[in-house]
């Protein structure tokens, strides 16, 4: 066995997203799209993990396990349920969450937008509207003004490139098909807009969508700093480990440019970049390749490939020049021993990057709880802690104890 000691003040965290764990986020676009008759979602989120009410016990549990940070998101549709109306009650709720983190010695990292948006924003053109960046910046500025004294770090937008990633890797069909799907048409009708102008964040894949998302990020950073808030701020990206298969060099390079480089090179002035990586993506001359024969698959259907994380860290730093915070990495599985093996190998990659001199700030596991995995519903289980769907009872997994012990020791034991 050999021991690797991580840098002092290394961030050891877990993460959640409001819509995936809080429950009953009835004012956002995801809730609407889950509940249409022919939804593309396998099931609705409903009560989720009831984290909105159970956060005190969940935060206490994460601290007890040994983590020193907790990344969670503020639900924009809760704090601004109608355009221009900010709910003092909802803001007070998130202030209590932040205070709870501090009382347990956890540094709270706040994500201001994690995929879900207020329905009123979608009625105004959503994430392809030139009005959205200023509206988002106003919201972020208000949150920084009201909560910034308790925030340890801020992520403006979660996975700004997610739509392009999902479609380019073949995980979603082209937008031309999505916009004609019955559930999409029904959601647009309920909002009183056309299917062509329904633009949720996860589907902002056009050049206009990319421009709006990145403008929203930059304006949000300015708005946050204008309040005098001093916490570091950046955004997170699904940084893809894109690998060329036989004859796939040109296509792989194109996708690497479109889903990684176009975003990583547009972060000047940020304090860090959040890297989120789960697997590799291979391309041949015709497009995305299926999983390699003999390679273990996760519940998500993609390759068990923890070595992708180190590749993504190196790419993110080389392209952005910014310190890297691993804001998500994890495994969906019913076999918790595989989760331990996955994270062990991923952390060995983090170790290698640190030994190369790369500025890696911390490692955040996704996710704290088994939760609502968007269109796939509750089937994929990424959590360190399981949640009984009927009773909401929490059960700590062996992987949580194992990773918490690493966090407490700030060291990794390698075989």
C-alpha positions in Angstrom: 0.0 0.0 0.0 1.1 3.6 -0.7 -0.5 6.7 0.7 -1.1 9.9 -1.2 -1.8 13.0 0.8 -4.0 15.6 -0.9 -3.2 19.3 -0.6 -4.3 21.2 2.5 -7.9 22.6 2.1 -8.7 20.1 -0.6 -12.5 20.1 -1.1 -14.2 16.8 -0.4 -17.9 17.0 -1.3 -21.0 15.5 -2.6 -23.7 17.1 -4.7 -27.4 17.3 -5.4 -29.6 19.4 -7.6 -32.8 21.0 -6.3 -35.3 19.5 -8.8 -33.8 16.1 -8.3 -34.1 16.0 -4.6 -36.4 18.7 -3.2 -39.7 17.5 -4.5 -42.8 19.4 -5.8 -41.0 22.0 -7.8 -44.3 22.8 -9.5 -43.3 26.1 -11.0 -40.5 25.0 -13.2 -40.4 23.7 -16.8 -39.2 20.2 -15.9 -42.3 19.6 -13.7 -44.5 20.6 -16.6 -42.6 18.3 -19.1 -42.7 15.4 -16.7 -46.5 15.6 -16.3 -47.7 15.9 -19.9 -49.6 12.9 -21.1 -46.9 11.6 -23.5 -43.9 12.8 -21.6 -40.3 12.0 -22.6 -39.7 11.4 -18.9 -40.2 7.9 -17.7 -41.9 9.1 -14.5 -42.5 12.4 -12.7 -40.3 13.6 -9.8 -43.2 14.2 -7.3 -41.8 14.2 -3.8 -38.3 13.3 -4.9 -36.2 12.8 -1.8 -38.1 15.5 0.2 -34.8 17.2 0.7 -36.6 20.5 0.9 -37.8 19.5 4.3 -35.2 16.9 5.3 -32.1 18.9 4.5 -31.1 19.3 8.2 -30.7 15.5 8.6 -29.1 15.0 5.2 -26.5 17.7 5.8 -25.7 16.4 9.3 -25.3 13.0 7.8 -22.8 14.2 5.1 -20.8 16.0 7.8 -20.8 12.9 10.0 -19.5 10.8 7.2 -16.4 13.0 6.9 -17.1 15.4 4.0 -16.1 19.1 4.2 -18.3 20.5 1.4 -21.8 20.2 0.0 -22.8 21.4 -3.5 -26.5 22.0 -3.9 -28.6 24.2 -6.2 -31.1 27.0 -5.6 -34.3 26.5 -7.5 -34.9 29.7 -9.6 -38.6 28.9 -10.0 -39.0 28.8 -6.2 -37.3 32.1 -5.4 -38.7 33.9 -8.5 -42.0 32.1 -9.1 -43.3 35.0 -11.2 -41.2 37.4 -13.2 -39.8 40.1 -10.9 -41.4 38.7 -7.8 -38.7 37.3 -5.4 -40.1 35.1 -2.6 -38.7 36.1 0.8 -39.9 32.8 2.2 -38.0 30.7 -0.4 -34.8 32.8 0.0 -35.1 32.3 3.7 -35.2 28.6 3.2 -32.0 28.6 1.2 -30.4 30.8 3.8 -31.2 28.3 6.5 -29.7 25.5 4.3 -26.5 27.5 4.0 -26.4 28.2 7.8 -27.0 24.5 8.4 -23.9 23.6 6.2 -21.8 26.0 8.2 -23.0 24.7 11.5 -21.8 21.3 10.5 -18.5 22.4 9.1 -19.4 22.0 5.5 -18.4 24.6 2.9 -21.5 25.2 0.7 -21.0 25.5 -3.0 -24.1 26.8 -4.6 -25.3 26.2 -8.2 -27.6 29.0 -9.4 -29.1 27.0 -12.3 -29.1 23.2 -12.5 -31.2 22.5 -15.7 -34.6 23.6 -14.5 -36.1 27.1 -15.2 -39.2 29.0 -14.2 -42.1 28.4 -16.5 -42.5 32.1 -17.1 -39.0 32.2 -18.6 -40.0 29.5 -21.1 -43.0 31.6 -22.1 -40.6 34.5 -22.9 -38.4 32.4 -25.2 -36.3 30.5 -22.7 -32.7 29.7 -23.5 -32.8 31.0 -27.0 -34.1 34.5 -26.1 -31.8 37.5 -26.0 -33.7 38.6 -22.9 -32.7 35.6 -20.8 -29.1 36.6 -19.9 -30.2 39.8 -18.1 -33.1 38.0 -16.3 -30.7 35.3 -15.1 -28.1 37.8 -14.1 -30.7 39.7 -12.1 -31.7 36.5 -10.2 -28.0 35.6 -9.5 -27.3 39.1 -8.3 -30.2 39.0 -5.9 -29.1 35.6 -4.6 -25.6 36.9 -4.1 -26.9 40.0 -2.3 -29.1 38.1 0.0 -27.1 34.9 0.6 -23.5 35.7 -0.5 -22.1 36.1 3.0 -22.8 32.4 3.5 -21.7 31.0 0.1 -18.2 29.4 -0.1 -18.3 29.1 -3.9 -20.7 29.6 -6.7 -21.4 27.8 -10.0 -23.6 30.0 -12.2 -24.8 27.3 -14.6 -24.5 23.5 -14.4 -23.2 21.8 -17.5 -23.5 24.7 -19.9 -22.8 22.3 -22.8 -25.2 19.5 -21.7 -27.6 19.7 -24.7 -24.8 19.4 -27.3 -23.2 16.6 -25.3 -26.4 14.5 -25.2 -27.2 14.9 -28.8 -23.6 14.6 -30.2 -23.0 11.4 -28.2 -26.2 9.9 -29.4 -27.9 9.9 -26.0 -30.7 12.0 -27.4 -32.2 12.2 -30.9 -31.8 15.3 -33.1 -33.8 18.4 -32.1 -35.9 18.0 -35.2 -37.3 14.8 -33.8 -37.6 16.2 -30.2 -39.6 19.2 -31.3 -42.2 17.0 -33.0 -42.6 14.6 -30.1 -46.1 14.5 -28.6 -45.0 15.5 -25.1 -43.1 18.4 -26.5 -46.1 19.7 -28.4 -48.3 19.3 -25.4 -45.9 21.2 -23.1 -45.7 24.0 -25.5 -49.5 24.2 -25.8 -49.9 24.3 -22.0 -47.5 27.2 -21.9 -49.4 29.0 -24.7 -46.4 29.0 -27.0 -45.4 27.2 -30.2 -43.3 24.1 -30.2 -40.6 25.9 -32.2 -40.3 28.5 -29.4 -40.2 26.1 -26.5 -36.5 26.3 -25.4 -35.7 24.5 -22.1 -32.1 24.7 -21.0 -31.1 21.1 -21.6 -32.0 21.6 -25.3 -30.2 24.8 -26.0 -28.0 23.2 -28.7 -28.1 25.8 -31.5 -25.6 28.5 -32.0 -28.1 31.0 -30.6 -28.7 28.7 -27.6 -25.0 28.5 -26.9 -24.6 32.3 -27.2 -27.5 32.9 -24.8 -26.2 30.4 -22.2 -22.7 31.8 -22.2 -23.9 35.4 -22.1 -26.1 34.5 -19.2 -23.0 33.0 -17.4 -20.8 36.1 -18.0 -23.5 38.6 -17.0 -24.3 36.5 -13.9 -20.6 36.6 -12.9 -20.6 40.4 -13.3 -23.9 40.7 -11.3 -22.6 38.5 -8.5 -19.4 40.5 -8.2 -21.2 43.8 -8.3 -22.8 42.9 -5.0 -19.4 42.8 -3.3 -19.6 39.1 -2.8 -16.1 37.6 -2.5 -16.7 33.9 -3.1 -15.1 32.3 -6.1 -17.4 31.8 -9.1 -17.3 29.8 -12.3 -19.5 27.4 -14.3 -19.5 23.7 -14.7 -19.1 21.7 -17.9 -19.6 18.1 -18.9 -16.1 17.8 -20.2 -16.0 14.9 -22.5 -13.2 12.4 -22.8 -13.6 12.1 -26.6 -11.6 9.2 -28.1 -11.1 8.6 -31.9 -11.7 5.0 -33.0 -10.7 3.7 -36.4 -11.0 6.5 -39.0 -12.7 8.7 -36.4 -10.0 11.3 -35.9 -11.7 14.1 -37.9 -15.1 13.5 -36.3 -13.7 13.2 -32.8 -11.8 16.5 -33.2 -14.9 18.2 -34.4 -17.0 17.0 -31.5 -14.2 17.9 -29.1 -14.2 21.4 -30.4 -18.0 21.8 -30.3 -18.8 20.3 -26.9 -15.5 21.1 -25.0 -13.3 23.7 -26.5 -15.9 26.2 -27.6 -16.9 26.5 -24.0 -13.6 26.0 -22.2 -12.0 28.9 -24.1 -14.8 31.3 -23.2 -14.2 31.4 -19.4 -11.8 34.4 -19.1 -12.2 36.1 -15.8 -13.7 33.1 -14.0 -12.2 31.9 -10.8 -12.4 28.2 -11.6 -14.0 25.7 -14.0 -16.2 22.9 -12.7 -15.4 19.6 -14.5 -18.0 16.9 -14.6 -17.1 13.6 -16.2 -18.5 10.0 -16.0 -17.2 8.1 -19.0 -15.4 8.3 -22.4 -17.1 8.8 -25.8 -15.6 7.1 -28.9 -16.2 8.1 -32.5 -15.4 6.4 -35.7 -15.8 7.8 -39.3 -19.6 7.4 -39.1 -20.4 8.9 -35.6 -20.6 7.7 -32.0 -19.4 4.2 -31.4 -21.2 1.7 -29.2 -19.5 0.5 -26.0 -16.4 -1.5 -26.6 -16.9 -5.3 -26.4 -16.0 -6.6 -23.0 -16.1 -3.3 -21.2 -18.4 -3.2 -18.2 -21.5 -1.0 -18.5 -23.2 1.2 -16.0 -26.9 1.5 -15.3 -26.9 4.5 -17.7 -25.7 2.2 -20.5 -22.3 3.8 -21.0 -18.9 2.4 -20.3 -17.5 2.0 -16.8 -14.4 4.1 -17.5 -13.2 6.1 -14.5 -9.9 7.0 -16.2 -11.9 9.5 -18.3 -11.8 11.9 -15.3 -8.0 12.5 -15.5 -8.2 13.1 -19.2 -11.0 15.7 -18.7 -9.1 17.5 -16.0 -6.1 17.8 -18.2 -8.1 19.1 -21.1 -10.0 21.6 -19.0 -6.9 23.1 -17.5 -5.0 23.2 -20.9 -7.9 25.0 -22.6 -9.1 27.3 -19.9 -6.0 28.0 -17.8 -8.3 27.9 -14.7 -8.1 25.9 -11.5 -10.3 22.8 -11.8 -12.9 21.8 -9.3 -14.3 18.4 -9.9 -18.0 19.2 -9.4 -19.4 15.8 -10.4 -18.1 12.3 -10.9 -19.7 9.0 -9.9 -21.3 5.8 -10.9 -24.8 4.5 -11.3 -25.0 0.9 -10.2 -26.8 -1.5 -7.9 -23.5 -3.0 -6.9 -21.9 -0.7 -4.3 -18.6 -2.4 -4.5 -18.3 -1.3 -8.1 -18.9 2.3 -7.0 -15.9 2.0 -4.6 -13.7 0.6 -7.4 -14.8 3.3 -9.8 -14.0 6.2 -7.4 -10.7 4.6 -6.3 -9.6 4.6 -9.9 -11.0 8.1 -10.6 -9.1 9.4 -7.5 -5.9 7.8 -8.7 -6.4 9.9 -11.8 -6.8 13.0 -9.7 -3.7 12.1 -7.8 -1.8 11.8 -11.1 -3.0 15.3 -12.2 -1.9 16.8 -8.9 1.5 15.2 -9.2 1.8 16.8 -12.6 1.2 20.2 -11.0 -2.3 20.8 -12.2 -4.4 23.0 -9.8 -7.2 20.7 -8.8 -9.2 22.2 -6.0 -11.3 19.3 -4.9 -13.4 16.3 -5.7 -17.2 16.3 -5.5 -19.1 12.9 -5.8 -22.4 12.8 -7.7 -24.6 12.2 -5.9 -25.2 12.4 -2.2 -28.6 10.7 -2.6 -30.2 8.2 -5.0 -32.5 10.7 -6.7 -34.5 11.7 -9.8 -32.3 11.3 -12.8 -34.3 13.5 -15.2 -35.7 11.6 -18.1 -34.6 8.2 -16.7 -36.6 8.7 -13.5 -35.5 6.9 -10.3 -34.0 3.8 -11.8 -30.3 4.9 -12.0 -28.8 5.0 -8.5 -25.7 7.2 -8.2 -26.1 8.0 -4.5 -23.8 7.3 -1.6 -27.0 7.2 0.4 -30.1 5.2 -0.7 -33.6 6.6 -0.3 -36.7 4.5 0.3 -39.2 5.7 -2.3 -42.1 5.0 0.1 -40.8 6.0 3.5 -38.0 8.5 2.6 -35.8 6.6 5.0 -32.1 7.1 4.3 -29.6 4.2 4.3 -25.8 4.9 4.2 -24.0 2.7 1.7 -20.5 1.2 2.2 -19.2 3.5 -0.5 -20.3 6.5 1.6 -18.3 5.4 4.6 -15.3 4.5 2.4 -15.2 7.9 0.6 -16.0 9.8 3.8 -13.0 8.2 5.5 -10.8 9.3 2.6 -12.2 12.8 2.9 -11.6 12.8 6.7 -8.0 11.7 6.2 -7.4 13.8 3.1 -5.5 10.9 1.8 -5.8 8.0 -0.6 -4.4 4.5 0.1 -3.4 2.8 -3.1 -2.8 -0.9 -3.4 
